[in-house]
């Protein structure tokens, strides 16, 4: 790997020649992954009309993608331990882009459900493997911030999806949702770049023979790693559940209960996306400065504080807009810490399986979050349901951290 003296400024990062291909391949993959996934949320109203679906069926489509993505992350992470990070990442990108495009050819609810499920396999696998690839490529001193920038690509993909939808949907009419899905094929071309330009991390090559002995998935439950596996999964479950509870129900609460007209407007969305982008990046710097665990504590506590402010204060449209930036900043930014922290918790031979399992089990559990908040709302109202559930799951994050080591100075275990 290139030395620190060989590095060149790249934006506000200092990436070496060896680090740039892995970073950009994963950054672009995650941005396009975000674009593909957010396209679904934007075409959902059209899908309900086209296939005469109930809102429950529409919810099943979204939940199925999330649940299968958890399986995809586990499979991809385990496979990457055996055949390498690069080939597995390329396969994940092809899977999510091809099945996003095929969704545009769906002629029935059942075929659409199958395509969205299979898209989830690649969707979950891309982050799990990409984060490991970057973590194993960059230097210890900059791992947090580099992975923070990588995570920020999701906000860029989200913004691209919104822009493309604004252009396509008004002029394409009934075909608009299909065209948006077809655009999802574009990330497949990234796979060619990944295979041609990105080398396997030296740390994986060194341990490749050991990694191929047995299935790495089972090894993450052995004594010495079991505790890390369990509590890292709980940490991810808390963060993911808080995110999906907030962003699923908060807009409905603010529009229906508080009658705030700017919810869903361009200004609200812009501030949330901008807050998410900045939150991702800043989180990475804090992780390198204060440590991985301290960053999770800050973001979990302040995510809970912001959501309580939304649900317990009689805020105006202007105040709500003011809070939308910190909402995106903290609730989204907390995820930047996972790339470096999870990679550092597991040794090379099981790193893909460990990172894929812990993060994606959290994502799978979080699919229940909107349902639980909805159930609580029947008794306590939406404000009560959100304000009970969200702080509780962020408390789960804090408790989980008590049982996990600080890894900032440890680096990657071989």
Residue pairs with C-beta under 8 A, 6 or more apart in sequence:
1 16
1 18
1 19
1 137
1 139
1 202
2 16
2 17
2 18
2 19
3 16
4 14
4 16
4 139
4 141
6 16
6 17
7 14
7 15
7 16
8 14
8 15
8 16
8 17
10 20
11 149
13 142
13 145
13 146
13 149
14 142
15 23
15 138
15 146
16 139
18 137
18 199
19 137
19 138
19 139
19 146
21 197
21 198
21 199
22 133
22 134
22 137
22 138
22 198
22 199
22 201
23 134
23 137
23 138
23 146
23 149
23 150
25 89
25 130
25 133
25 190
25 193
25 194
25 197
25 198
26 89
26 130
26 131
26 133
26 134
26 150
27 149
27 150
27 153
28 153
28 187
28 190
29 89
29 92
29 93
29 126
29 130
29 187
29 190
29 194
30 126
30 127
30 130
30 150
30 151
30 153
30 154
30 157
31 153
31 154
31 156
31 157
31 160
32 93
32 97
32 157
32 186
32 187
32 190
33 93
33 96
33 123
33 126
33 127
33 154
33 157
33 187
34 153
34 154
34 155
34 156
34 157
34 158
34 161
35 157
35 158
35 160
35 161
35 164
35 184
35 187
36 96
36 97
36 100
36 119
36 123
36 157
36 161
36 184
36 187
37 65
37 123
37 157
38 157
38 158
38 161
38 162
39 100
39 161
39 164
39 165
39 180
39 181
39 183
39 184
40 61
40 62
40 65
40 103
40 116
41 62
42 161
42 162
42 165
42 169
42 180
43 165
43 169
43 176
43 177
43 180
43 181
44 58
44 61
44 62
46 169
46 174
46 176
46 177
47 53
47 58
47 61
47 112
47 177
48 54
48 55
48 57
48 58
50 174
50 177
51 57
51 108
51 109
51 112
53 109
57 109
59 370
60 113
61 112
61 113
61 116
63 367
64 113
64 116
64 117
64 120
65 116
65 117
65 119
65 120
65 123
66 120
66 244
66 363
66 364
66 366
66 367
67 120
67 364
67 367
68 117
68 118
68 120
68 121
68 124
69 120
69 121
69 123
69 124
69 360
69 363
69 364
70 124
70 360
70 361
70 363
70 364
70 367
71 120
71 121
71 124
71 360
71 364
72 92
72 95
72 120
72 121
72 122
72 123
72 124
72 125
72 128
72 360
73 124
73 125
73 127
73 128
73 356
73 357
73 359
73 360
73 363
74 124
74 128
74 217
74 353
74 356
74 357
74 360
74 361
75 121
75 125
75 356
76 88
76 91
76 92
76 121
76 124
76 125
76 126
76 128
76 129
76 352
76 356
77 125
77 128
77 129
77 132
77 352
77 353
77 354
77 355
77 356
77 357
77 360
78 215
78 216
78 217
78 352
78 353
78 356
78 357
79 88
79 352
80 88
80 89
80 128
80 129
80 132
80 352
80 356
81 211
81 216
81 349
81 350
81 351
81 352
81 353
82 211
82 212
82 216
84 200
84 204
84 208
85 129
85 132
85 133
85 136
85 200
85 201
85 204
85 352
86 133
86 194
86 195
86 198
86 199
86 200
87 195
88 125
88 129
88 352
89 125
89 126
89 129
89 130
89 133
89 194
89 198
90 191
90 194
90 195
91 122
91 125
91 191
92 121
92 122
92 125
92 126
92 129
92 130
93 122
93 126
93 187
93 188
93 190
93 191
93 194
94 122
94 188
94 191
95 118
95 119
95 121
95 122
95 125
96 119
96 121
96 122
96 123
96 125
96 126
96 184
96 187
97 122
97 184
97 185
97 186
97 187
97 188
98 122
98 185
98 188
99 115
99 116
99 118
99 119
99 121
99 122
100 115
100 119
100 181
100 184
100 185
101 181
101 182
101 183
101 184
101 185
102 115
102 181
103 112
103 115
103 116
103 119
103 181
103 184
104 177
104 178
104 179
104 180
104 181
104 182
104 184
105 178
106 112
106 115
124 356
124 360
124 363
125 356
127 359
128 352
128 355
128 356
128 359
128 360
129 352
129 356
130 150
131 147
131 150
131 338
131 339
131 342
131 343
131 355
132 343
132 351
132 352
132 355
133 198
133 201
134 146
134 147
134 150
134 339
135 143
135 147
135 339
135 340
135 343
135 344
135 351
135 412
136 201
136 203
136 204
136 343
136 348
136 351
136 412
137 201
138 146
138 147
140 411
140 412
141 288
142 288
143 288
143 339
143 340
143 343
143 344
144 283
144 284
144 285
144 286
144 287
144 288
144 292
144 295
144 336
144 337
144 340
144 408
145 281
145 284
145 285
145 287
145 288
146 284
147 284
147 336
147 339
147 340
148 280
148 281
148 282
148 283
148 284
148 285
148 287
148 336
148 339
149 280
149 281
149 284
150 339
151 280
151 283
151 284
151 335
151 336
151 339
152 276
152 277
152 280
152 281
152 336
154 276
154 280
154 332
155 273
155 274
155 276
155 277
155 280
155 328
155 332
156 277
158 273
158 276
159 273
162 269
162 273
164 180
164 183
165 180
168 176
168 179
168 180
168 183
169 176
169 177
169 180
170 176
172 179
203 348
203 412
203 414
204 211
204 348
206 348
206 414
207 347
207 348
207 349
207 414
210 349
211 348
211 349
211 350
216 349
216 350
216 352
216 353
217 353
217 357
219 225
219 349
219 350
219 353
220 226
220 229
220 346
220 350
220 353
220 354
220 357
221 229
225 346
225 350
225 354
227 403
228 345
228 346
228 354
228 404
228 405
229 354
229 357
229 358
231 400
231 401
231 403
231 404
232 341
232 342
232 345
232 354
232 358
232 359
232 400
232 404
233 357
233 358
233 361
233 362
234 362
234 396
234 397
234 399
234 400
235 296
235 358
235 362
235 396
235 397
235 400
235 401
235 404
236 338
236 358
236 359
236 360
236 361
236 362
236 363
237 361
237 362
237 365
237 366
237 393
237 396
238 300
238 362
238 393
238 394
238 395
238 396
238 397
238 400
239 296
239 300
239 334
239 335
239 338
239 362
239 393
239 394
239 397
240 362
240 363
240 365
240 366
240 369
241 362
241 365
241 366
241 368
241 369
241 389
241 393
241 396
242 300
242 303
242 304
242 307
242 331
242 369
242 390
242 393
242 394
242 397
243 331
243 332
243 334
243 335
243 366
244 366
244 367
244 369
244 370
245 369
245 370
245 372
245 373
245 386
245 389
245 390
245 393
246 303
246 307
246 327
246 331
246 386
246 390
247 331
248 369
248 370
248 373
249 370
249 373
249 374
249 377
249 382
249 385
249 386
250 307
250 310
250 327
250 386
251 263
251 264
252 382
253 310
253 311
253 382
253 383
253 386
254 260
254 263
254 310
254 320
255 263
255 264
256 382
257 381
257 382
257 383
258 315
258 320
260 315
260 316
260 317
260 320
261 317
262 268
262 317
262 320
262 321
263 320
267 321
268 320
268 321
268 324
271 321
271 324
271 325
271 328
272 324
272 325
272 327
272 328
273 328
274 325
274 328
275 324
275 325
275 326
275 327
275 328
275 329
275 332
276 328
276 329
276 332
276 333
277 328
278 325
278 329
278 333
279 299
279 328
279 329
279 330
279 331
279 332
279 333
279 334
279 336
280 332
280 333
280 335
280 336
281 336
282 329
282 333
283 295
283 299
283 333
283 334
283 335
283 336
283 337
284 336
284 337
284 340
286 294
286 295
286 298
287 295
287 336
287 337
287 340
287 341
287 408
288 408
290 298
291 406
291 408
292 337
292 340
292 341
292 344
292 406
292 407
292 408
293 341
293 401
293 404
293 406
295 336
295 337
296 334
296 337
296 341
296 397
296 401
297 398
297 401
299 330
299 333
299 334
299 337
300 334
300 394
300 397
300 398
301 394
301 398
302 326
302 330
303 330
303 331
303 334
303 390
303 394
304 390
304 391
304 394
304 395
306 323
306 326
306 327
306 330
306 331
307 327
307 331
307 386
307 387
307 390
307 391
308 387
308 391
309 315
309 323
310 320
310 323
310 327
310 386
311 383
311 384
311 386
311 387
312 383
312 387
313 319
315 323
334 397
338 359
340 407
341 407
342 354
342 355
342 358
342 359
343 351
343 355
343 412
344 407
344 410
344 411
344 412
344 413
345 354
345 358
345 404
345 405
345 407
346 353
346 354
346 355
346 413
347 413
347 414
348 412
348 413
348 414
351 412
369 389
369 393
372 389
373 382
373 385
373 386
373 389
374 385
375 385
376 384
376 385
376 388
376 389
377 384
377 385
377 386
380 388
